[in-house]
Amino acid sequence: MTLAETDQDKLLPLLRQLSEAIEELLLTGLTTASQNTRAKIDVAFREASRLRLLRLGSTLRVVGEELSRFVRKDESFSRSRFTFFLNRAWLLSRGLARAIKNKDQQQFLNLLWTPSNEPIETLKVVTLGVVKRVVPGAFCAFDFRLRTLEETSKLPTGTPASWSCVFPMKPGAVIPPEGFLHLPQKQKFKAAVFLEGREILFQKAMLAASSFATSRVSLLPDSQVAVGDEFSQWSRFATWDMAASLERLRAYQPSPLDLEVDLQEEIVLDDWQLETAEPEEREHQLIYEVNYGGLAIDLVVSANDESKPVRDFLKKSAKRKKRPALFGLMHYSMCRPVMEPLTALEEAGPKHLHISNEKIDQKALLQAIQFT
């Protein structure tokens, strides 16, 4: 994305309102945070996501999550996490606004940290995993981690890619987050098709290809998403090139605004051992130690109820002689690789560890359709 491609008439007022809302929070404190202030931050998150400002959008997502935890008096609220991301959002909003006003293309790109979007005619993929994020009463988001099945001018076969969708959640809604995947998208398909283990064909979409992060697919109003045949060759993705990961790590030059997860990549552990029967608990997270070819990896799982299926899977896997390959997202923290497990690549196909099989209430789903 360039300055010329940015909807500056909408972005500048948005950035100004966001920085003012953050300053109001810092001046008055969380206990006096108004509904209007929280609404401004939520609107900024939605617009940043729509305009594909991924770094700003992901930062505001965390701010919204922590703010919601504070309002609910949730014990998992983290003061340090909230303060860090709130200050980061302020720096990004002020920096992007200054870059636009000064027509400073390089500063804009550095802060945006998002590759340019280019049109693609077709892209055939399968879903390897799903990242689920839920903020009760605000939104739920699903980030589908994909693999390309055919070579294009932009991506070779087997390249990681992703497509995301965000749904507003009505306060007090009883529908599970997975229920929103059955709502129709503007392009007349349901996101639930990405969980069916079938080939997916994007047509007339946009692609933000990247050498340092996962390439992202975005849809236009006239884009099409078609469901193809059932996919069975999952074993072709059950590998991890450790040498390539080490090369990327050595070449990485972080900036003061970078997070640990900014150098994140998708990996598959095809022969792993669970070293700890009982995990260590740190800040509402459970840390399991996994051994993969002599490399110690911290497997991080949330301690909340939604992650119980993941914990159950790990407990059962520890007793199995032959474990399925484990797909997830890895970054580096305190000089150790840290992995968030997403999928067990079973012989029958991928088992998405964070996706619930809870039955969907059709009446509640209808109400959700009316709300959105």
Secondary structure, DSSP 8 states (H G I E B T S, - for coil): --TTTS-HHHHHHHHHHHHHHHHHHHHH-GGG--HHHHHHHHHHHHHHHHTT-HHHHHHHHHHHHHHHHHHTT-TT--HHHHHHHHHHHHHHHHHHHHHHHTT-HHHHHHHH-----EEEEEEEEEEEEEEEEEETTTEEEEEEEEEESS--SS--TT-EEEEEEEEE--TT--S-GGGGGGSB-TTS-BGGGGGSSEEEEEEEEEEE--SSS-EEEE--TT-EEEEEEE---GGGG----HHHHHHHHHH----TT--GGGG-EEEEESS-EE--SS-EEETTEEEEEEEETTEEEEEEEE-SGGGHHHHHHHHHHTT-SS--EEEEEEEEETTEEEEEEEEEEETTEEEETT-------HHHHHHHHHH-
